[in-house]
């Protein structure tokens, strides 16, 4: 099931383009298929994903071609690994697909290189984006122009072992909860469980998603608009690390050894192991379904509980659909984008395979076919989307992460561990963090 788009994945993607280097990088094999009976005049479309996503795309596209017999589509698809390496090779060789699934983390880079086409002239005409919020469309917007149509709502939320909370006699938190509320319920979990279970995994460095929202609640972003510098202050990071130092002190979150073992290793996540009831890691219930038998529920990242705190949450567009600028079939590609955005059959065929649908209409169409966990997941995304759109003091959605963002995330994680293990004081680690970050970003 395609439920959430992890920012961790986005940052790895951003570094993937840097590793690939110039657009003439070597060709990687595509594990997908090609539409039967294709010819050079066919419209070419490519995407990455799971077998379930492939099947959903193919089913929807077959219906589209029934309704649009003059548009023949040649499909190629693969897993994520190597997808952009192959695309870069195609760009360098002058053989780009007409339509492709695009990663939000890379859309700005490809738009500014002139690889993908602006879509603004089609919006409101052949491209109906009714129901798409301006916050969501920002995910595909670069320098004021639309280069990609979002597939769904990507949000930062916590996954909660609801049955575990209920077994301890604890009430599930309200969605308007704060960082203070997270601390309180996490302490309660540890006490009620006789010290056997912690409330939440250590978010001090283990998740850039949560810190990003914490910084935005202070009116700051992770990076400056040009991506050359950090966008938050040492005082904000110090406050974050102090919060998590206190959480460890009161046993609200696990010891650093558990946090270290869980890094990039989902089976060792504290919630999966039963050592905590709340996690920032969206992979516990993500593209492969649930990795625990517990009854899961979801909550937005907590709100700031200080004077002047702003709405830190935002929605991103999940994956995007983009047309290549060199294509002679942009108008037909736009018809396909509009089909996935608004057609009821396409929406039902895709379900959650490209994320939680981007409009209320689409979410209502599929709600009846979802299992209870999917319904809870989608309901939180729907709630948070509405809350963000109503906020009057929210920051614009952040720009796509720059190259080096994955290294910043790892630096945050390692810095938090150094503090947690007592190897560095918060003050000493702050200086090192900002010095190393400046070197990574070239600022």
C-alpha positions as CSV (number, residue, x, y, z in Angstrom):
1,X,0.0,0.0,0.0
2,X,1.4,3.4,-0.9
3,X,0.5,5.4,2.3
4,X,3.1,8.0,3.1
5,X,6.1,9.6,1.4
6,X,9.0,9.6,3.8
7,X,11.3,12.6,3.8
8,X,14.1,10.1,4.5
9,X,13.4,8.7,1.0
10,X,13.4,12.2,-0.4
11,X,16.8,13.1,1.0
12,X,18.3,9.9,-0.3
13,X,16.9,10.7,-3.7
14,X,18.5,14.1,-3.6
15,X,21.9,12.6,-3.0
16,X,21.2,10.0,-5.7
17,X,21.3,12.7,-8.3
18,X,24.6,13.9,-7.0
19,X,26.0,10.4,-7.1
20,X,24.7,9.9,-10.6
21,X,26.6,13.1,-11.6
22,X,26.1,14.6,-15.0
23,X,23.0,13.7,-17.0
24,X,25.2,11.4,-19.1
25,X,25.5,8.8,-16.3
26,X,25.6,5.2,-17.3
27,X,22.5,3.3,-18.3
28,X,20.9,1.1,-15.6
29,X,18.7,-1.8,-16.6
30,X,14.9,-1.3,-16.3
31,X,13.2,-4.2,-14.7
32,X,9.7,-3.3,-16.0
33,X,7.8,-4.1,-19.1
34,X,6.9,-2.4,-22.3
35,X,3.5,-2.0,-23.8
36,X,2.6,-4.6,-26.4
37,X,2.5,-3.5,-30.0
38,X,4.4,-0.3,-29.4
39,X,5.7,1.8,-32.2
40,X,8.0,4.9,-32.4
41,X,4.9,7.1,-32.5
42,X,3.6,5.8,-29.2
43,X,3.6,8.0,-26.1
44,X,6.2,6.7,-23.7
45,X,5.5,6.7,-20.0
46,X,7.8,5.5,-17.2
47,X,7.4,5.1,-13.4
48,X,8.9,3.3,-10.4
49,X,7.2,1.4,-7.6
50,X,6.1,-2.0,-6.3
51,X,4.4,-4.7,-8.3
52,X,1.1,-3.5,-6.9
53,X,1.7,0.0,-8.2
54,X,2.7,-1.4,-11.6
55,X,-0.5,-3.4,-11.8
56,X,-2.6,-0.4,-10.8
57,X,-1.0,1.9,-13.3
58,X,-1.4,-0.7,-16.1
59,X,-5.1,-1.2,-15.3
60,X,-5.8,2.5,-15.3
61,X,-3.9,3.2,-18.5
62,X,-5.7,0.4,-20.3
63,X,-9.0,2.1,-19.4
64,X,-7.5,5.5,-20.6
65,X,-6.6,4.0,-23.9
66,X,-10.0,2.5,-24.4
67,X,-11.4,6.0,-24.0
68,X,-8.6,7.7,-26.0
69,X,-7.8,5.2,-28.8
70,X,-5.6,7.6,-30.7
71,X,-3.2,7.8,-27.8
72,X,-1.1,4.6,-27.6
73,X,1.1,4.3,-24.5
74,X,4.3,2.4,-24.3
75,X,4.9,1.7,-20.6
76,X,8.2,1.1,-18.8
77,X,8.5,0.6,-15.1
78,X,11.0,-0.5,-12.5
79,X,11.9,-0.3,-8.8
80,X,13.4,2.9,-7.5
81,X,17.0,1.8,-7.7
82,X,18.5,2.9,-11.0
83,X,15.4,4.7,-12.1
84,X,16.9,8.2,-12.3
85,X,20.2,6.8,-13.5
86,X,18.4,5.4,-16.6
87,X,16.5,8.6,-17.0
88,X,19.7,10.7,-16.9
89,X,21.2,8.4,-19.6
90,X,18.1,8.9,-21.7
91,X,18.3,12.7,-21.3
92,X,21.9,12.7,-22.4
93,X,21.1,10.4,-25.3
94,X,18.1,12.4,-26.5
95,X,15.6,9.6,-25.8
96,X,13.7,10.8,-22.9
97,X,10.2,9.4,-22.2
98,X,7.3,11.7,-22.9
99,X,5.8,11.3,-19.4
100,X,7.4,10.2,-16.2
101,X,6.8,9.8,-12.5
102,X,9.0,12.4,-10.8
103,X,10.3,12.7,-7.3
104,X,9.5,15.9,-5.5
105,X,13.1,16.1,-4.2
106,X,14.4,16.3,-7.8
107,X,11.8,18.3,-9.6
108,X,13.6,21.6,-9.1
109,X,16.8,20.3,-10.4
110,X,15.3,18.9,-13.6
111,X,13.1,22.0,-14.1
112,X,16.1,24.3,-13.9
113,X,18.1,22.1,-16.2
114,X,15.3,22.5,-18.8
115,X,14.6,18.8,-18.8
116,X,10.9,18.9,-17.8
117,X,8.2,21.2,-19.2
118,X,6.2,23.9,-17.4
119,X,2.5,23.0,-17.4
120,X,0.8,26.3,-16.6
121,X,-0.6,26.9,-20.1
122,X,-2.7,23.8,-19.7
123,X,-4.1,24.4,-16.2
124,X,-7.8,25.2,-16.2
125,X,-8.1,23.9,-19.7
126,X,-7.0,20.3,-20.5
127,X,-5.5,20.0,-17.0
128,X,-8.2,20.2,-14.4
129,X,-6.7,20.6,-11.0
130,X,-10.0,21.3,-9.2
131,X,-9.6,20.3,-5.5
132,X,-5.8,20.5,-5.4
133,X,-4.8,23.0,-2.7
134,X,-2.2,25.6,-3.4
135,X,-0.1,24.1,-0.6
136,X,-0.1,20.8,-2.4
137,X,0.6,22.2,-5.9
138,X,3.6,23.9,-4.4
139,X,5.3,20.5,-4.4
140,X,5.5,20.6,-8.2
141,X,6.1,24.3,-8.5
142,X,9.6,25.7,-9.3
143,X,10.3,29.4,-9.6
144,X,6.6,30.1,-9.9
145,X,5.8,27.6,-12.6
146,X,4.1,24.2,-12.3
147,X,6.3,21.3,-13.5
148,X,4.6,18.3,-11.9
149,X,1.1,17.2,-10.8
150,X,1.1,15.8,-7.3
151,X,-0.3,12.3,-6.9
152,X,-1.2,12.5,-3.2
153,X,-0.8,14.0,0.2
154,X,2.5,13.4,1.9
155,X,2.6,14.4,5.6
156,X,4.8,13.9,8.6
157,X,3.0,11.9,11.2
158,X,3.6,9.5,14.0
159,X,2.6,5.9,14.0
160,X,1.1,4.8,17.3
161,X,0.5,1.3,18.8
162,X,-3.0,2.1,19.8
163,X,-3.8,-1.3,21.2
164,X,-0.7,-1.0,23.4
165,X,-1.9,2.3,24.8
166,X,-5.3,0.9,25.5
167,X,-3.8,-2.2,27.3
168,X,-2.1,0.2,29.7
169,X,-5.4,2.1,30.3
170,X,-4.2,5.2,28.5
171,X,-6.3,7.5,26.3
172,X,-5.2,8.0,22.7
173,X,-3.9,11.6,22.4
174,X,-5.9,14.4,20.7
175,X,-4.7,15.4,17.2
176,X,-4.1,18.9,18.5
177,X,-1.5,17.6,20.9
178,X,1.8,19.4,21.7
179,X,5.4,18.5,22.5
180,X,4.5,18.7,26.2
181,X,1.6,16.3,25.6
182,X,4.0,13.9,23.9
183,X,6.3,14.0,26.9
184,X,3.5,13.4,29.3
185,X,2.0,10.4,27.6
186,X,5.4,8.9,27.1
187,X,6.3,9.2,30.8
188,X,2.9,7.7,31.6
189,X,3.6,4.7,29.3
190,X,6.9,4.0,31.1
191,X,5.2,4.2,34.5
192,X,2.1,2.2,33.6
193,X,4.2,-0.6,32.0
194,X,6.4,-0.9,35.1
195,X,9.4,0.4,33.2
196,X,9.2,-2.2,30.5
197,X,8.0,0.1,27.6
198,X,8.9,3.7,26.6
199,X,6.5,6.1,25.1
200,X,8.2,7.1,21.9
201,X,11.4,6.4,20.0
202,X,14.2,9.0,20.3
203,X,13.4,11.8,17.8
204,X,16.4,13.9,18.7
205,X,18.3,12.9,15.6
206,X,16.5,9.9,14.3
207,X,14.1,11.8,12.2
208,X,14.7,14.9,10.2
209,X,10.9,15.1,9.5
210,X,10.1,15.9,13.1
211,X,12.9,18.4,13.6
212,X,11.9,20.2,10.4
213,X,8.4,20.8,11.7
214,X,9.8,21.8,15.1
215,X,12.0,24.4,13.3
216,X,9.1,25.6,11.2
217,X,7.1,26.1,14.4
218,X,9.8,28.6,15.2
219,X,9.4,30.2,11.9
220,X,12.5,28.6,10.4
221,X,13.1,26.1,7.6
222,X,15.8,23.4,7.3
223,X,17.5,25.2,4.5
224,X,17.6,28.6,2.9
225,X,15.8,28.9,-0.4
226,X,19.0,28.5,-2.4
227,X,19.9,25.4,-0.4
228,X,23.4,26.8,0.4
229,X,22.9,27.3,4.1
230,X,20.9,25.9,7.0
231,X,17.7,27.9,7.6
232,X,17.5,27.4,11.4
233,X,19.4,28.9,14.2
234,X,21.7,27.2,16.8
235,X,19.2,28.2,19.5
236,X,16.4,26.2,17.8
237,X,18.6,23.1,17.5
238,X,19.8,23.5,21.1
239,X,16.2,23.6,22.3
240,X,15.4,20.5,20.3
241,X,18.3,18.5,21.7
242,X,17.5,19.7,25.2
243,X,14.0,18.4,24.8
244,X,15.2,15.0,23.9
245,X,17.9,14.9,26.6
246,X,15.1,15.5,29.1
247,X,13.0,12.8,27.4
248,X,15.8,10.3,27.9
249,X,16.3,11.4,31.4
250,X,12.7,10.7,32.4
251,X,12.6,7.4,30.4
252,X,10.1,8.8,27.9
253,X,12.2,7.3,25.1
254,X,14.6,4.4,24.9
255,X,18.4,4.3,25.7
256,X,20.7,5.4,22.8
257,X,21.8,1.8,22.1
258,X,18.2,1.0,20.9
259,X,18.1,4.2,18.9
260,X,21.4,3.4,17.2
261,X,20.4,-0.1,16.3
262,X,17.2,1.1,14.7
263,X,18.9,3.5,12.4
264,X,18.0,2.4,8.8
265,X,16.9,-0.9,10.2
266,X,13.1,-1.1,10.5
267,X,12.9,-4.6,12.2
268,X,14.8,-3.0,15.1
269,X,12.5,0.0,15.4
270,X,11.4,0.4,19.0
271,X,7.7,0.0,18.2
272,X,8.3,-3.1,16.2
273,X,10.3,-4.6,19.0
274,X,7.7,-3.6,21.6
275,X,10.1,-1.3,23.4
276,X,8.0,1.8,22.6
277,X,4.4,2.6,21.6
278,X,5.0,5.7,19.3
279,X,7.4,6.1,16.5
280,X,8.4,8.8,14.0
281,X,9.4,6.1,11.4
282,X,6.6,6.0,8.8
283,X,8.0,2.7,7.5
284,X,6.2,0.8,10.3
285,X,3.1,1.2,8.2
286,X,4.1,2.2,4.8
287,X,4.4,0.8,1.2
288,X,4.6,-2.8,2.4
289,X,1.8,-2.6,4.9
290,X,2.3,-3.1,8.6
291,X,5.4,-4.7,10.1
292,X,3.7,-5.3,13.4
293,X,0.5,-7.0,14.5
294,X,-0.4,-4.2,16.8
295,X,-3.5,-2.1,16.1
296,X,-2.0,1.1,14.6
297,X,-3.3,4.6,14.5
298,X,-1.7,7.9,13.5
299,X,-1.1,11.4,14.8
300,X,0.3,14.6,13.3
301,X,3.7,15.7,14.5
302,X,3.1,17.7,17.8
303,X,2.5,21.4,17.7
304,X,4.6,24.0,19.4
305,X,3.5,24.9,22.9
306,X,5.3,28.2,23.3
307,X,4.2,31.7,22.8
308,X,4.2,32.6,19.1
309,X,4.5,29.0,17.8
310,X,3.4,28.7,14.2
311,X,1.9,25.8,12.2
312,X,4.9,23.7,11.3
313,X,3.2,20.9,9.4
314,X,2.8,21.1,5.7
315,X,1.7,18.8,2.9
316,X,4.0,17.7,0.1
317,X,2.8,16.2,-3.2
318,X,4.0,12.6,-2.9
319,X,5.3,11.6,-6.3
320,X,4.6,13.8,-9.3
321,X,3.8,13.3,-13.0
322,X,5.9,15.5,-15.3
323,X,6.3,15.9,-19.0
324,X,9.7,16.2,-20.6
325,X,10.4,19.4,-22.4
326,X,11.8,17.6,-25.5
327,X,8.6,15.6,-26.0
328,X,6.4,16.3,-29.0
329,X,3.5,14.8,-27.0
330,X,3.2,17.2,-24.1
331,X,-0.5,17.9,-24.7
332,X,-1.3,14.1,-24.7
333,X,0.8,13.7,-21.5
334,X,-1.2,16.4,-19.9
335,X,-4.4,14.5,-20.8
336,X,-3.0,11.5,-18.9
337,X,-2.1,13.7,-15.9
338,X,-5.7,15.1,-15.9
339,X,-7.0,11.5,-16.1
340,X,-5.2,10.4,-13.0
341,X,-6.1,13.6,-11.2
342,X,-9.9,13.6,-11.8
343,X,-11.2,10.4,-13.4
344,X,-13.2,8.2,-11.0
345,X,-12.1,4.9,-12.5
346,X,-8.4,5.9,-12.4
347,X,-8.7,7.1,-8.8
348,X,-10.3,3.8,-7.8
349,X,-7.8,1.7,-9.7
350,X,-4.8,3.5,-8.0
351,X,-6.3,3.5,-4.5
352,X,-3.3,4.3,-2.2
353,X,-0.7,3.1,-4.7
354,X,0.6,6.7,-5.3
355,X,0.0,7.9,-1.8
356,X,-3.1,9.3,-0.1
357,X,-5.2,10.9,-2.9
358,X,-4.8,14.7,-3.2
359,X,-8.4,15.8,-3.2
360,X,-11.4,15.4,-0.9
361,X,-13.3,14.0,-3.9
362,X,-10.7,11.3,-4.5
363,X,-10.4,10.4,-0.9
364,X,-14.2,10.0,-0.6
365,X,-14.3,7.8,-3.6
366,X,-11.9,5.2,-2.2
367,X,-12.8,5.4,1.5
368,X,-15.3,2.6,1.4
369,X,-12.8,0.1,0.0
370,X,-10.1,0.7,2.6
371,X,-9.3,-1.4,5.7
372,X,-9.7,0.2,9.1
373,X,-6.0,1.1,9.4
374,X,-5.9,2.7,6.0
375,X,-9.0,4.6,6.9
376,X,-7.4,6.0,10.0
377,X,-4.2,6.8,8.1
378,X,-6.1,8.7,5.4
379,X,-8.3,10.4,7.9
380,X,-5.3,12.0,9.7
381,X,-3.9,13.1,6.3
382,X,-7.2,14.6,5.4
383,X,-7.5,16.4,8.7
384,X,-4.0,17.8,8.6
385,X,-4.4,18.9,5.0
386,X,-7.4,21.0,6.0
387,X,-5.7,22.3,9.1
388,X,-2.6,23.5,7.1
389,X,-4.8,25.1,4.4
390,X,-6.6,27.1,7.1
391,X,-3.5,28.3,8.9
392,X,-2.9,32.0,8.6
393,X,0.6,32.0,9.9
394,X,2.1,29.0,8.2
395,X,5.3,29.2,6.2
396,X,5.3,28.3,2.5
397,X,6.0,24.6,1.9
398,X,9.8,24.1,1.9
399,X,11.8,24.1,-1.3
400,X,13.0,20.7,-2.5
401,X,16.0,19.6,-0.5
402,X,19.4,20.5,-1.8
403,X,22.2,18.2,-2.6
404,X,23.9,17.2,0.6
405,X,20.6,17.1,2.6
406,X,21.0,13.4,3.3
407,X,24.4,14.1,4.8
408,X,22.8,16.8,7.0
409,X,20.2,14.3,8.2
410,X,22.9,11.7,9.1
411,X,24.9,14.4,10.8
412,X,21.9,15.3,12.9
413,X,21.4,11.6,13.8
414,X,25.1,11.1,14.8
415,X,25.2,14.3,16.7
416,X,22.2,13.3,18.8
417,X,23.8,9.9,19.5
418,X,27.0,11.6,20.6
419,X,25.0,13.7,23.1
420,X,22.9,10.7,24.2
421,X,25.9,8.5,24.9
422,X,27.5,11.3,26.8
423,X,30.4,11.8,24.4
424,X,29.7,15.4,23.7
425,X,27.8,18.2,25.5
426,X,25.0,19.9,23.6
427,X,27.0,23.1,23.5
428,X,30.1,21.4,22.0
429,X,28.0,19.4,19.5
430,X,26.2,22.5,18.3
431,X,29.5,24.1,17.2
432,X,30.6,21.0,15.4
433,X,27.2,20.5,13.7
434,X,27.1,24.0,12.2
435,X,30.7,23.9,11.1
436,X,30.3,20.5,9.4
437,X,26.9,21.5,7.8
438,X,28.5,24.6,6.3
439,X,31.1,22.4,4.7
440,X,28.5,20.0,3.3
441,X,26.3,22.7,1.8
442,X,29.2,24.9,0.6
443,X,27.8,27.9,2.5
